Amino acid sequence: MKKTSTRLADGRELIYYDSRDDVVRDAVDRRPLDPVASSSQIRRDPLLGDSVAIASHRQGRTYHPPADECPLCPSEGDRLSEIPDSSYDVAVFENRFPSLAGDAGRCEVVCFTSDHTSSFADLTEEQAGLVLEAWTDRTAELSHLDSVEQVFCFENRGAEIGVTLGHPHGQIYGYPFTTPRTALMLRSLAEHKEQTGGRNLFDDVLAEERAGERVVLEGDHWVAFVPYAAHWPYEVHLYPKRRVPDLLALDDGARTEFPQVYLELLRRFDRLFGTGESPTPYIAAWHQAPFGTLDDFPGVQRDDFALHLELFTIRRTSGKLKFLAGSESGMSVFINDVPPETAAERLREVAST
């Protein structure tokens, strides 16, 4: 992998990740851009104890542009985009409309491929491996920022999810705090460790799932399963068999096998509802240990956390979506219409032949 860092016309950082070492990235951003002006604030809810990012400047962000005006495609002639070069393998840049910025963290966009009509599931194993390297490198770089305590790599896919740019891409958030969802996991981890005389909750959950009927697929280094208490109609958790706290700690075997396993999962999701449907909308979310202090979770060390990816769709059946209505949005109590065992069986049925 070759990494080339440069700057866009407004001063934002752009990084190219190339599979070849002889690629030269010297294209200049020719757009007359004003400096980015963001007004992100982090406000803490005193009742719930969580934090909300207030980012009014995002109201003006790019919204469903035509394909020939896509800001994530390579620049070509007089059509100038966020990527000054005429081609790229993987590109990462600071978001022009960040939810988090400055002392409140950082937001980046990850372009998986220059092919506008493609998707992550269409990538080759080499391309998917390069994206993994980019995620890993950005996790390492952002972890050194004083304003970042936790790094979150994720992909929103599909208009139903709320995606406003159709180009295959994901995002990376560098939060200035430990997120509420991670805090819940760490709290459960601490309680389990105390109640079981030091056992690791992630290890116990993984062992139980591997012995059950909800495994979707398993390789030498990774295992994917529908969790016992899945919140979403079709939800898969992907774990490396060797517990590690973050992407940086994955060994060579896990890195090599990841593209095979993950691409197969994404392709199965696209086959869930038949060919008459639009591509399956989904969210893919990497859960990594925070880089900040864990003093609020007695007895828990950073290495106790288990890196894993959660992949889920809001489509519950053909032509129907799962909406977060009163119970889910008002009380955070999910109601799942698809039994996890049924979901796992279906995901096994649609395996590649």
TAPEBEL-V566013 format. One record per residue. RES is the residue in one small letter. SS is DSSP state (2 for helix, 1 for strand, 0 for the rest). PSI is psi in radians with two decimals (999 if undefined). Layout:
res | ss | psi
RES | SS | PSI
RES | SS | PSI
This chain:
res | ss | psi
m | 0 | 2.37
k | 1 | 2.33
k | 1 | 2.24
t | 1 | 2.10
s | 1 | 2.36
t | 1 | -3.01
r | 1 | 2.49
l | 0 | 3.01
a | 0 | -0.46
d | 0 | 0.17
g | 0 | -0.13
r | 0 | 2.59
e | 1 | 2.46
l | 1 | 2.28
i | 1 | 2.21
y | 1 | 2.39
y | 1 | 2.07
d | 1 | 2.54
s | 0 | -0.35
r | 0 | 2.50
d | 0 | -0.26
d | 0 | 0.12
v | 0 | 2.36
v | 0 | 2.22
r | 0 | 1.61
d | 0 | 0.24
a | 0 | 2.47
v | 0 | 2.42
d | 0 | 1.97
r | 0 | 0.15
r | 0 | 2.49
p | 0 | 1.32
l | 0 | 2.45
d | 0 | 2.70
p | 0 | 2.53
v | 0 | 2.27
a | 0 | 1.84
s | 0 | 2.66
s | 0 | 0.77
s | 0 | 2.39
q | 1 | 2.55
i | 1 | 2.07
r | 1 | 2.29
r | 1 | 2.28
d | 0 | 2.01
p | 0 | -0.38
l | 0 | -0.80
l | 0 | -0.36
g | 0 | 0.17
d | 0 | -3.13
s | 1 | 2.59
v | 1 | 2.33
a | 1 | 2.15
i | 1 | 2.04
a | 0 | 1.32
s | 2 | -0.43
h | 2 | -0.27
r | 2 | -0.18
q | 2 | -0.44
g | 2 | 0.23
r | 0 | 2.78
t | 0 | 2.34
y | 0 | 1.91
h | 0 | 1.05
p | 0 | 2.74
p | 0 | 2.75
a | 2 | -0.60
d | 2 | 0.04
e | 2 | 0.35
c | 0 | 2.18
p | 0 | -0.09
l | 0 | -0.12
c | 0 | 2.76
p | 1 | 2.66
s | 0 | 2.51
e | 1 | 2.03
g | 0 | -2.18
d | 0 | -0.03
r | 1 | 1.78
l | 0 | 2.40
s | 0 | -2.96
e | 0 | -0.26
i | 1 | 1.79
p | 0 | -0.48
d | 0 | 2.85
s | 0 | -0.10
s | 0 | 2.85
y | 0 | 2.77
d | 0 | -1.18
v | 1 | 2.39
a | 1 | 2.44
v | 1 | 2.34
f | 1 | 2.76
e | 1 | 2.33
n | 0 | 2.35
r | 0 | -0.40
f | 0 | 1.20
p | 0 | 2.49
s | 0 | -0.51
l | 0 | 2.36
a | 0 | 2.72
g | 2 | -2.24
d | 2 | -0.20
a | 2 | 0.31
g | 0 | -2.73
r | 1 | 2.53
c | 1 | 2.33
e | 1 | 2.69
v | 1 | 2.37
v | 1 | 1.97
c | 1 | 2.03
f | 0 | -0.47
t | 0 | 2.73
s | 0 | -0.16
d | 0 | 1.88
h | 0 | -0.58
t | 0 | 0.04
s | 0 | -3.04
s | 0 | 3.00
f | 2 | -0.66
a | 2 | -0.35
d | 2 | -0.14
l | 0 | 2.69
t | 0 | 2.93
e | 2 | -0.62
e | 2 | -0.74
q | 2 | -0.76
a | 2 | -0.62
g | 2 | -0.62
l | 2 | -0.65
v | 2 | -0.74
l | 2 | -0.72
e | 2 | -0.66
a | 2 | -0.80
w | 2 | -0.77
t | 2 | -0.79
d | 2 | -0.74
r | 2 | -0.65
t | 2 | -0.77
a | 2 | -0.80
e | 2 | -0.79
l | 2 | -0.47
s | 0 | -0.34
h | 0 | -0.13
l | 0 | 2.37
d | 0 | -0.47
s | 0 | 0.03
v | 0 | 2.23
e | 0 | -0.45
q | 1 | 2.42
v | 1 | 2.24
f | 1 | 1.96
c | 1 | 2.30
f | 1 | 2.85
e | 1 | 2.24
n | 1 | 2.26
r | 1 | 2.19
g | 0 | 2.50
a | 2 | -0.54
e | 2 | -0.47
i | 2 | -0.41
g | 0 | 0.21
v | 0 | 2.32
t | 0 | -0.13
l | 0 | 2.13
g | 0 | -0.25
h | 0 | 2.41
p | 0 | 1.98
h | 1 | 2.87
g | 1 | -2.95
q | 1 | 2.84
i | 1 | 2.16
y | 1 | 2.30
g | 1 | 1.76
y | 1 | 2.54
p | 0 | 0.21
f | 0 | 2.93
t | 0 | 2.20
t | 0 | 2.69
p | 2 | -0.68
r | 2 | -0.72
t | 2 | -0.66
a | 2 | -0.66
l | 2 | -0.74
m | 2 | -0.77
l | 2 | -0.64
r | 2 | -0.76
s | 2 | -0.66
l | 2 | -0.78
a | 2 | -0.75
e | 2 | -0.75
h | 2 | -0.71
k | 2 | -0.71
e | 2 | -0.71
q | 2 | -0.38
t | 0 | 0.18
g | 0 | 0.53
g | 0 | 0.08
r | 0 | 2.67
n | 0 | 2.20
l | 2 | -0.77
f | 2 | -0.75
d | 2 | -0.72
d | 2 | -0.72
v | 2 | -0.78
l | 2 | -0.73
a | 2 | -0.73
e | 2 | -0.74
e | 2 | -0.67
r | 2 | -0.45
a | 0 | -0.04
g | 0 | -2.84
e | 0 | 0.10
r | 0 | 0.14
v | 1 | 2.30
v | 1 | -0.83
l | 1 | 2.76
e | 1 | 2.33
g | 0 | -2.87
d | 0 | -0.49
h | 0 | -0.25
w | 1 | 2.65
v | 1 | 2.40
a | 1 | 2.35
f | 1 | 2.74
v | 0 | 2.14
p | 0 | 2.70
y | 0 | -0.73
a | 0 | 0.92
a | 0 | 2.34
h | 0 | -0.55
w | 0 | 2.74
p | 0 | -0.82
y | 1 | 1.91
e | 1 | 2.22
v | 1 | 2.35
h | 1 | 2.29
l | 1 | 2.07
y | 1 | 2.46
p | 1 | 2.49
k | 0 | -0.52
r | 0 | 2.04
r | 0 | 2.22
v | 0 | 2.67
p | 0 | -0.37
d | 0 | 3.08
l | 2 | -0.55
l | 2 | -0.51
a | 2 | -0.01
l | 0 | 2.43
d | 0 | 3.06
d | 2 | -0.67
g | 2 | -0.77
a | 2 | -0.66
r | 2 | -0.69
t | 2 | -0.70
e | 2 | -0.42
f | 2 | -0.87
p | 2 | -0.68
q | 2 | -0.85
v | 2 | -0.80
y | 2 | -0.74
l | 2 | -0.65
e | 2 | -0.71
l | 2 | -0.81
l | 2 | -0.68
r | 2 | -0.58
r | 2 | -0.69
f | 2 | -0.67
d | 2 | -0.30
r | 2 | -0.02
l | 0 | -0.69
f | 0 | 0.25
g | 0 | 2.99
t | 0 | -0.23
g | 0 | -0.22
e | 0 | 2.78
s | 0 | 2.83
p | 0 | 2.47
t | 0 | 2.14
p | 0 | 2.48
y | 1 | 2.91
i | 1 | 2.29
a | 1 | 2.13
a | 1 | 2.14
w | 1 | 2.25
h | 1 | 2.04
q | 0 | 2.70
a | 0 | 2.50
p | 0 | 2.71
f | 0 | -0.15
g | 0 | -3.05
t | 0 | 2.60
l | 0 | 0.55
d | 0 | -0.44
d | 0 | -0.06
f | 0 | 1.45
p | 0 | 2.32
g | 0 | -0.10
v | 0 | 2.26
q | 0 | 2.76
r | 2 | -0.65
d | 2 | -0.16
d | 2 | -0.41
f | 0 | 2.59
a | 0 | 2.00
l | 0 | 2.35
h | 1 | 2.81
l | 1 | 2.35
e | 1 | 2.17
l | 1 | 2.18
f | 1 | 2.73
t | 1 | 2.62
i | 0 | -0.02
r | 1 | 2.13
r | 1 | -0.43
t | 1 | 3.08
s | 0 | 2.14
g | 0 | 0.06
k | 1 | 2.41
l | 1 | 2.72
k | 0 | 1.98
f | 0 | 2.48
l | 0 | 1.64
a | 0 | -2.56
g | 2 | -0.92
s | 2 | -0.77
e | 2 | -0.90
s | 2 | -0.61
g | 2 | -0.56
m | 2 | 0.04
s | 0 | 0.55
v | 0 | 1.88
f | 0 | 2.54
i | 0 | 2.00
n | 0 | 2.18
d | 0 | -0.23
v | 0 | 2.02
p | 0 | 2.36
p | 2 | -0.61
e | 2 | -0.67
t | 2 | -0.72
a | 2 | -0.76
a | 2 | -0.73
e | 2 | -0.73
r | 2 | -0.71
l | 2 | -0.46
r | 2 | -0.62
e | 2 | -0.58
v | 0 | 0.39
a | 0 | 2.68
s | 0 | 2.50
t | 0 | 999
